[in-house]
Amino acid sequence: MHLLDEFRSSWSTLIIRWQAEGCDQNPLMVPTPETVSIESDAVRIISAILTSDGRFDEELFFSARQIRDRHVGAKIDLRAVVDLSNRCRVNCGFCPMRRDNSHELPTTKASADKIVEASEAAYALGFRQLFLQSGEDTTIIEPVLDALHRILARHSDWHIILNLGSHRLDVYERLRAAGASGYLIKHETANPELHLKLREEPLAKRVHHMLLARQSGMYIGSGNIMGLPGQTIEDAARDLLFLGRIDSSRMASSAPFTSSHDLPPELQATETGLFERTLRFLALLRHCFPFARIPSTSNLDSPQLLRPEGLRKSGQALGIDAGANGITVQFTPSEIEDQYGLYARGAEKRQDGYLVRYEKARLVSQQTGLPLDLKPRTMFAESGIARSANGAASRRMQGDMSSRAS
């Protein structure tokens, strides 16, 4: 059997088993021996695809684009992003805003007025999806709540997604009540030991907050970092299984690890080959989650990544060609933007092209031949408990993969 067909078959079987065993509510559980065996086989197949010499890429990317076009449309989904605070209580080794760097960073924090102002600028350009993200800073919650009420009072057709880190259930419930629909909490790596080493917090704690966000009524999304120092190919493969277990069927992502001078010395390195491996992971995400918003991240254009010579498209365009469908456009106030950095900050951030402006989105559109779409998709009906939409998506996904595998 062809390797990609093997993957489709094993994934379809796993979806059924994960749902039957309740893995979406306890993604770190030890499943039945039969499921463990199928997972092990899936890890073998995924690892082979990720480390291939490119012989599967054409078919992998072509089929991923077909799935994307059929289920979410042949278009690029645009979100407006506003970065809020560069304060973070967590000490992630791979992030320039890590807690140990707080004494070197001037504190920048968006007020509710600034958030509303930025959203108005995006709305005027036609954006209807708003993504608010921040370092894990408890003091940003009240300004966000204030801004949400004001933003939606002016324009009720906004679809708002948050990425504010780990908080209590009552905080998530207040954010949901204020109008947020989705919540992104990336797991980064599903290897418990590596997660603890790089984030200085247990993976179980991260997962607990993902489930709390879902319990509040928001749908959730997650994703990994490809090529973290210490990550193995099997780790990367198991990241995909984790996303399936927790049912990240509406938002799923993968970004390559890129270093920064703000990271600890032992993490200031980037493995070669991550560019192609990330593209393959994006394509596998599309095969697994046909309905998901899968972003092509800005650091796919980082000069740190070794890419094949002679490429005529940007890294983000190649991510779209691999099956991704999302790009996030910056609307962060300038006084905050410079010191906010998921991949880098300051001059390094500007130099390495991490800021995505509307002009860059237009370029990616031209390079891929796909139109830009600023309206939120309506395939998932809003409900008091958005979890039901996640589950329905998984059932449709499983049926779709079964038909392709036959």
C-alpha positions as CSV (number, residue, x, y, z in Angstrom):
1,M,0.0,0.0,0.0
2,H,1.2,3.5,-0.8
3,L,2.6,5.4,2.3
4,L,0.0,8.2,2.0
5,D,-2.8,5.7,1.7
6,E,-1.5,3.9,4.7
7,F,-1.6,7.1,6.6
8,R,-5.2,7.9,5.6
9,S,-6.3,4.4,6.6
10,S,-4.7,4.5,10.0
11,W,-5.9,8.1,10.7
12,S,-9.5,7.2,9.9
13,T,-9.3,4.3,12.2
14,L,-7.8,6.4,15.0
15,I,-10.5,9.1,14.7
16,I,-13.1,6.5,15.5
17,R,-11.2,4.9,18.3
18,W,-10.2,8.3,19.9
19,Q,-13.9,9.4,19.9
20,A,-15.0,6.1,21.3
21,E,-12.4,6.2,24.1
22,G,-13.0,9.8,25.0
23,C,-9.5,11.0,24.2
24,D,-10.8,14.5,23.3
25,Q,-11.6,15.0,27.0
26,N,-8.4,13.4,28.2
27,P,-5.9,13.5,25.4
28,L,-3.0,12.3,27.6
29,M,-4.8,9.1,28.6
30,V,-3.3,5.7,27.8
31,P,-5.7,4.2,25.3
32,T,-6.5,0.6,24.7
33,P,-3.6,-1.7,23.5
34,E,-5.2,-1.9,20.1
35,T,-5.3,1.9,19.7
36,V,-1.7,2.1,21.0
37,S,-0.6,-0.3,18.3
38,I,-2.4,1.7,15.6
39,E,-0.8,4.9,16.9
40,S,2.6,3.4,16.8
41,D,2.1,2.4,13.2
42,A,0.9,5.9,12.4
43,V,4.0,7.4,14.0
44,R,6.1,5.2,11.7
45,I,4.2,6.4,8.6
46,I,4.2,10.1,9.6
47,S,7.9,10.0,10.4
48,A,8.7,8.4,7.0
49,I,6.7,11.2,5.3
50,L,8.3,14.0,7.2
51,T,11.8,12.7,6.6
52,S,11.3,11.7,3.0
53,D,13.7,13.0,0.3
54,G,10.8,14.8,-1.4
55,R,9.5,11.9,-3.4
56,F,6.1,12.2,-1.8
57,D,5.9,16.0,-1.8
58,E,4.1,16.6,-5.1
59,E,1.3,14.1,-4.3
60,L,1.2,15.1,-0.7
61,F,0.8,18.8,-1.4
62,F,-1.5,18.4,-4.4
63,S,-3.9,16.2,-2.5
64,A,-3.7,18.6,0.5
65,R,-4.7,21.5,-1.8
66,Q,-7.6,19.4,-3.2
67,I,-8.9,18.7,0.3
68,R,-8.6,22.4,1.2
69,D,-10.3,23.7,-1.9
70,R,-13.1,21.2,-1.5
71,H,-13.8,21.8,2.2
72,V,-12.8,25.4,3.0
73,G,-12.5,26.9,-0.5
74,A,-9.7,27.9,-2.9
75,K,-8.9,31.1,-1.1
76,I,-6.7,32.6,1.6
77,D,-8.4,33.3,4.9
78,L,-7.3,36.6,6.4
79,R,-7.3,37.6,10.0
80,A,-6.4,40.9,11.6
81,V,-4.1,40.5,14.6
82,V,-3.5,42.9,17.4
83,D,-0.7,42.0,19.8
84,L,-1.5,43.2,23.3
85,S,1.2,42.7,26.0
86,N,4.8,41.6,26.0
87,R,4.7,40.6,29.6
88,C,4.6,36.9,30.2
89,R,4.7,34.9,33.4
90,V,6.0,31.7,31.6
91,N,9.7,31.1,30.8
92,C,9.5,29.3,27.5
93,G,13.0,28.8,26.2
94,F,12.0,29.2,22.6
95,C,10.3,32.6,23.0
96,P,11.9,36.1,23.1
97,M,9.2,37.3,25.5
98,R,10.2,34.6,28.1
99,R,10.0,35.7,31.7
100,D,13.8,35.8,32.2
101,N,13.9,38.6,29.5
102,S,11.4,40.8,31.3
103,H,14.1,43.0,32.9
104,E,15.5,43.7,29.4
105,L,12.2,44.5,27.7
106,P,10.4,47.8,28.1
107,T,6.8,46.9,29.1
108,T,4.3,47.5,26.3
109,K,0.6,46.9,26.8
110,A,-2.4,47.9,24.7
111,S,-5.2,49.8,26.4
112,A,-8.8,49.0,25.6
113,D,-8.9,52.2,23.5
114,K,-6.0,51.0,21.4
115,I,-7.5,47.6,20.9
116,V,-10.8,49.2,19.7
117,E,-8.9,51.7,17.5
118,A,-6.9,48.9,15.8
119,S,-10.0,46.8,15.3
120,E,-11.7,49.8,13.6
121,A,-8.8,50.2,11.2
122,A,-9.1,46.5,10.3
123,Y,-12.9,46.7,9.9
124,A,-12.6,49.6,7.6
125,L,-10.5,47.5,5.2
126,G,-13.1,44.7,5.2
127,F,-11.7,42.4,7.9
128,R,-14.3,40.5,9.9
129,Q,-11.9,38.1,11.8
130,L,-10.0,39.6,14.7
131,F,-7.2,37.7,16.5
132,L,-6.1,39.2,19.9
133,Q,-2.9,37.7,21.3
134,S,-0.7,38.4,24.3
135,G,2.0,37.1,26.5
136,E,0.5,35.3,29.5
137,D,-0.3,38.5,31.5
138,T,-3.3,38.5,33.9
139,T,-3.5,42.3,33.8
140,I,-4.5,42.3,30.1
141,I,-7.8,40.5,30.7
142,E,-9.8,43.5,31.9
143,P,-8.8,45.7,28.9
144,V,-9.6,42.8,26.6
145,L,-13.1,42.4,28.2
146,D,-13.7,46.1,27.9
147,A,-12.6,46.1,24.3
148,L,-14.6,43.1,23.3
149,H,-17.8,44.7,24.6
150,R,-17.1,47.9,22.7
151,I,-16.0,46.2,19.5
152,L,-19.0,44.0,19.2
153,A,-21.4,46.8,20.2
154,R,-20.1,48.7,17.1
155,H,-20.0,45.8,14.7
156,S,-21.7,42.5,15.6
157,D,-20.4,40.7,12.6
158,W,-16.8,40.4,14.0
159,H,-15.6,36.8,14.6
160,I,-13.1,37.0,17.5
161,I,-10.4,34.5,18.4
162,L,-8.1,34.9,21.4
163,N,-4.6,33.7,22.4
164,L,-4.0,34.9,25.9
165,G,-2.5,31.9,27.6
166,S,-3.6,29.8,30.6
167,H,-6.2,31.3,32.9
168,R,-8.9,30.1,35.3
169,L,-12.2,28.8,34.0
170,D,-14.1,31.8,35.2
171,V,-11.8,34.0,33.1
172,Y,-12.5,32.0,30.0
173,E,-16.2,32.1,30.7
174,R,-16.1,35.9,31.0
175,L,-14.2,36.1,27.7
176,R,-16.8,33.9,26.0
177,A,-19.7,35.9,27.4
178,A,-18.0,39.1,26.1
179,G,-18.1,37.6,22.6
180,A,-15.0,35.6,21.9
181,S,-15.7,32.5,19.8
182,G,-12.4,30.7,19.7
183,Y,-9.3,30.3,21.8
184,L,-5.8,29.2,20.6
185,I,-3.5,27.4,23.1
186,K,-0.5,25.8,21.3
187,H,0.9,22.8,23.0
188,E,4.2,23.4,21.2
189,T,5.4,19.8,21.9
190,A,3.5,16.8,23.1
191,N,6.6,15.2,24.5
192,P,6.1,15.6,28.3
193,E,9.8,15.7,29.2
194,L,10.7,18.1,26.4
195,H,7.7,20.3,27.2
196,L,8.7,20.6,30.8
197,K,12.3,21.4,29.9
198,L,11.4,24.1,27.4
199,R,8.3,25.6,29.0
200,E,9.2,24.9,32.7
201,E,5.6,23.7,33.2
202,P,4.0,20.3,32.8
203,L,2.3,19.4,29.6
204,A,-0.7,18.2,31.7
205,K,-1.1,21.7,33.0
206,R,-1.2,23.1,29.4
207,V,-3.7,20.5,28.4
208,H,-5.9,21.2,31.4
209,H,-6.2,24.9,30.4
210,M,-7.1,23.9,26.8
211,L,-10.0,21.8,28.1
212,L,-11.1,24.7,30.4
213,A,-11.2,27.0,27.4
214,R,-13.3,24.5,25.6
215,Q,-15.5,24.0,28.6
216,S,-16.3,27.7,28.6
217,G,-18.0,27.4,25.3
218,M,-15.2,28.5,23.0
219,Y,-13.8,26.2,20.3
220,I,-10.1,25.6,20.7
221,G,-7.1,25.2,18.5
222,S,-3.5,24.1,19.0
223,G,-0.3,23.5,17.2
224,N,3.4,22.6,17.5
225,I,6.8,24.0,16.7
226,M,8.8,22.0,14.2
227,G,12.4,21.5,15.0
228,L,12.6,22.5,18.7
229,P,16.0,21.7,20.1
230,G,15.7,18.2,21.5
231,Q,12.7,17.2,19.4
232,T,12.9,13.9,17.5
233,I,11.0,13.0,14.4
234,E,8.9,10.7,16.5
235,D,8.0,13.7,18.7
236,A,6.9,15.6,15.7
237,A,4.7,12.7,14.6
238,R,3.2,12.4,18.0
239,D,2.3,16.1,17.9
240,L,0.0,15.2,15.0
241,L,-1.6,12.4,17.1
242,F,-2.0,14.8,20.0
243,L,-3.9,17.3,17.8
244,G,-6.2,14.4,16.7
245,R,-6.7,13.2,20.2
246,I,-7.8,16.6,21.5
247,D,-9.8,17.3,18.4
248,S,-8.1,20.4,17.1
249,S,-10.4,20.3,14.0
250,R,-11.2,24.0,13.7
251,M,-7.7,25.5,14.2
252,A,-4.4,23.7,13.8
253,S,-0.9,25.0,13.1
254,S,2.8,24.2,12.8
255,A,5.6,26.7,12.7
256,P,9.3,26.1,12.2
257,F,11.6,26.8,15.1
258,T,13.7,29.9,14.4
259,S,16.2,31.2,16.8
260,S,16.8,34.7,18.2
261,H,19.5,36.5,20.1
262,D,16.9,36.8,23.0
263,L,16.9,33.0,23.6
264,P,19.3,31.1,25.9
265,P,22.6,30.3,24.2
266,E,21.9,26.6,24.0
267,L,18.7,27.3,21.9
268,Q,20.3,29.7,19.5
269,A,20.5,27.2,16.7
270,T,18.2,25.9,14.0
271,E,18.4,22.5,12.5
272,T,18.6,22.3,8.7
273,G,15.7,20.9,6.6
274,L,13.0,22.3,8.8
275,F,11.5,24.3,6.0
276,E,10.5,21.3,3.9
277,R,9.6,19.3,7.0
278,T,7.2,22.1,8.1
279,L,5.5,22.1,4.7
280,R,5.0,18.4,4.9
281,F,3.5,18.7,8.4
282,L,1.1,21.4,7.1
283,A,0.0,19.1,4.4
284,L,-0.6,16.3,6.8
285,L,-2.6,18.7,9.0
286,R,-4.8,19.4,6.0
287,H,-5.3,15.7,5.4
288,C,-6.2,15.2,9.0
289,F,-8.4,18.3,9.5
290,P,-10.1,19.2,6.2
291,F,-12.2,22.0,7.7
292,A,-9.5,23.6,9.9
293,R,-8.0,27.0,9.5
294,I,-4.3,26.2,9.1
295,P,-2.1,29.3,8.9
296,S,1.0,29.7,6.8
297,T,3.2,31.5,9.4
298,S,5.3,34.5,8.9
299,N,8.6,32.8,10.0
300,L,8.4,30.5,6.9
301,D,10.2,33.5,5.3
302,S,12.9,33.7,8.0
303,P,16.4,33.8,6.5
304,Q,17.5,31.3,9.1
305,L,15.6,28.5,7.4
306,L,17.5,26.6,4.7
307,R,15.3,26.5,1.7
308,P,16.0,24.9,-1.8
309,E,17.7,27.3,-4.1
310,G,15.9,29.0,-6.9
311,L,12.5,29.2,-5.2
312,R,10.3,31.8,-7.0
313,K,7.7,32.1,-4.2
314,S,7.8,33.3,-0.6
315,G,7.8,30.8,2.2
316,Q,4.3,31.8,3.1
317,A,3.1,31.2,-0.4
318,L,4.7,27.7,-0.3
319,G,2.9,27.1,2.9
320,I,-0.4,27.9,1.2
321,D,0.7,25.6,-1.7
322,A,1.2,22.8,0.9
323,G,-2.5,23.0,2.0
324,A,-2.6,25.9,4.5
325,N,-5.3,28.5,4.1
326,G,-4.6,31.3,6.6
327,I,-2.5,34.4,6.8
328,T,-2.6,36.9,9.7
329,V,-2.2,40.6,9.0
330,Q,-0.7,43.0,11.5
331,F,-2.8,45.8,13.0
332,T,-0.8,46.2,16.3
333,P,-0.2,49.8,17.4
334,S,3.4,50.7,16.5
335,E,4.4,51.5,20.1
336,I,3.6,47.9,21.0
337,E,4.6,46.1,17.9
338,D,8.4,46.6,18.1
339,Q,8.8,44.9,21.5
340,Y,6.3,42.2,21.0
341,G,8.0,39.1,19.5
342,L,6.9,35.5,19.1
343,Y,9.9,34.8,16.9
344,A,12.0,38.0,17.3
345,R,11.6,41.6,18.3
346,G,13.0,45.0,17.5
347,A,15.3,45.4,14.5
348,E,15.7,41.6,14.3
349,K,11.9,41.3,13.9
350,R,11.8,43.9,11.1
351,Q,14.9,42.6,9.3
352,D,13.7,39.0,9.2
353,G,10.3,39.9,7.7
354,Y,8.2,38.6,10.6
355,L,5.7,41.4,10.2
356,V,2.9,40.6,7.7
357,R,1.3,43.7,6.2
358,Y,-1.6,43.7,3.8
359,E,0.8,44.1,0.9
360,K,2.5,40.8,1.8
361,A,-0.9,39.1,1.9
362,R,-1.5,40.5,-1.6
363,L,1.9,39.1,-2.8
364,V,1.1,35.7,-1.4
365,S,-2.3,35.9,-3.2
366,Q,-0.5,36.7,-6.5
367,Q,2.1,33.9,-6.0
368,T,-0.5,31.2,-5.3
369,G,-3.3,32.4,-7.5
370,L,-5.8,32.3,-4.6
371,P,-8.0,35.3,-3.7
372,L,-7.9,36.9,-0.3
373,D,-11.0,36.3,1.8
374,L,-11.7,38.6,4.8
375,K,-15.1,37.1,5.9
376,P,-15.3,34.4,8.6
377,R,-16.4,31.0,7.4
378,T,-19.9,30.0,8.5
379,M,-19.7,26.2,8.2
380,F,-19.6,25.9,11.9
381,A,-22.8,27.2,13.6
382,E,-22.2,29.2,16.7
383,S,-23.7,27.6,19.8
384,G,-23.5,27.9,23.5
385,I,-21.2,25.0,23.6
386,A,-18.9,25.2,20.6
387,R,-17.5,21.8,21.4
388,S,-20.4,20.2,19.5
389,A,-19.1,21.8,16.3
390,N,-15.7,20.4,16.9
391,G,-17.1,16.9,17.3
392,A,-19.3,17.2,14.1
393,A,-16.2,18.4,12.2
394,S,-14.3,15.3,13.3
395,R,-17.1,13.0,12.2
396,R,-17.3,14.6,8.8
397,M,-13.5,14.5,8.6
398,Q,-13.4,10.8,9.3
399,G,-16.0,10.1,6.7
400,D,-14.1,12.1,4.1
401,M,-10.8,10.4,4.8
402,S,-12.5,7.0,4.6
403,S,-13.9,7.8,1.2
404,R,-10.4,9.0,0.0
405,A,-8.7,5.9,1.3
406,S,-11.1,3.5,-0.4
